[in-house]
Amino acid sequence: MADGARTTTELPANGAAFRSFPAELHAQLRPFLGDLTDEVVRAIRTGIAEYARPMDDTYMHVVHRGVEQALEGFLARVADSETDWEDVKATYQRIGRGEADEGRSLDSFQAALRLGARVTWRRVSELVRADRLPPHVLVAFGEAMFLHLDEMAAATTAGYTEARLHAVGELQQRRGRLIDLLTADPPVSPEAVADLAHTAQWPVPREIALVAAEGTGKGETVRPIVPPEFLARFEGQSGVIVVPDPGGPGRERAITGALRGLRAALGPTVALDEGARSLRWARDALDLVRRGALPATGLVRCTEHLATLLLFRDEDLVDALARQHLGPLDAVRSPQRERLAETLLCWLSCARNASEVAQRLAVHPQTVRYRLRQLEEVFGKQLRDPTTQFEMQLALRALSLRRSPEGTTASDGSRTG
């Protein structure tokens, strides 16, 4: 319980209710403490299903000790309103942590506190009616008891919250380490993944796909809300998401829904020990999105852009290929050089059909034939060699993708320059 919260409950309790008790009340109540403790424990065990564990002696000892300390702490404050109740507070913080560790909510415990207070009030009322306690203490007793109850509840909540936050933090750390294991290169053993997945509460799938994502560029990262079976980690302006069994029911919708508004790329579906490859492809694709070589809208799926990923895998090789086969174009002045390159790529992509080239470039067929004659003059017999044609097409396609405006791609080989 925070210090500020403690102060707000202690001031009225110590300043009013507990100080109003006669000095002899502590001694008058002490003989009934044992019976009252047993009665409260029985009521809790029979009245609240969560605490009905007759065969669990250890657990019932904890319940009994909790009730006993609550009543003893209350009596100590009756005897001395300034008494230190830190031991009682610590006990109830431990109880709160225990409830969190067992995966329960505090509903049952709070019900147990209320039930214990009712039993105690009923027993004290009977003692007053039997003239074994003075009647004038009853009102103050009720006020003090419920203030004490509030403080115990606050201490329990503090312990519970602390344990839950600690558990969430540990779980996130384990899941972060699990992402590292799944994307390790070389891959780690399946046993290591399975062991960490168990402690991270992550069912091990048959296959995975990795997503590379980035923020919106507005000064802070948008952290998507992903399904609990996904693993996600965002650091700075970049993020990694592990999608289990990407082909499963509803996965497509879950992925696109979670990543709406973010630039992201989905790597290929791979086995558990190939996560590094899926993430590498996804990051390569995301980089091409930034450069304008791949579409900037929606989730980019690597499997739909394999040729482009291949072309950009080693750009030095593509540059060497361009120098080897496209060098003659350097002698042609711009913008004629760009028009000839565009026509050549389209001609190679259209199985060298001049009519289809004219249709794709939206120019007259005579214009295409004129440009082809120019290309024949520039390249000569190279244009008739199948291997050279293939390598020219690769180089031209890569160069056209580099020049593609943001958000578009010349994937069909047209309008490249």
Salt bridges, closest charged atoms under 4 A:
GLU10 OE2 - ARG6 NE 1.75
ASP38 OD1 - HIS64 NE2 3.20
GLU39 OE1 - ARG123 NH1 2.96
GLU50 OE1 - ARG104 NE 3.76
ASP56 OD2 - ARG53 NH1 3.75
GLU68 OE1 - ARG65 NH1 2.82
GLU82 OE2 - ARG19 NH2 2.69
GLU86 OE2 - ARG6 NH1 2.83
GLU99 OE2 - ARG104 NH2 2.55
GLU102 OE1 - ARG53 NH2 3.11
GLU102 OE1 - ARG104 NH1 2.68
GLU151 OE1 - ARG77 NH1 2.66
GLU162 OE1 - ARG97 NH1 3.50
GLU170 OE2 - HIS166 NE2 3.00
GLU170 OE1 - ARG174 NH2 3.24
ASP180 OD1 - ARG233 NH2 2.92
GLU214 OE2 - ARG263 NH1 3.47
GLU214 OE1 - ARG290 NE 2.68
GLU229 OE2 - ARG251 NH1 3.21
GLU235 OE2 - ARG233 NE 3.81
GLU252 OE2 - ARG301 NH2 2.29
GLU274 OE2 - ARG277 NH2 3.38
ASP284 OD2 - ARG313 NH1 2.47
GLU315 OE2 - ARG291 NH1 2.68
GLU315 OE1 - ARG402 NE 3.27
ASP319 OD1 - ARG402 NH1 2.92
GLU338 OE2 - ARG337 NH2 3.59
GLU342 OE2 - ARG415 NH1 3.66
GLU356 OE2 - ARG360 NH2 3.30
GLU376 OE2 - ARG384 NH1 2.44
GLU391 OE1 - HIS325 NE2 2.48
GLU406 OE2 - ARG263 NH2 2.87
